[in-house]
């Protein structure tokens, strides 16, 4: 699964303090893949075995509170936007 984060949150603020890049991770059908997050990346490939259609939550991992980057339902081979700062590509 490939995640592409916008340069900023939808409100224009940076993802991380001091303008840093996000640390994206996903929750797929209720299972968190926070441990597979990418650090300081706008583009992240997360290796998971789920195939669509699945419910995907995209998050930016932070020290105190994780920032939501949106939710989508996406199918294998599709490109799906979360409407809140992230695009999801399910790589088949």
Secondary structure, 3 states (H helix, E strand, C coil): CEEEECCCCCCCCCCCHHHCCCEEEEEECCEECHHHCCCCECEEECCCCCCCCEEEEEEECCCCCCEEEEEEEECCCCEEECECCEEEECCC
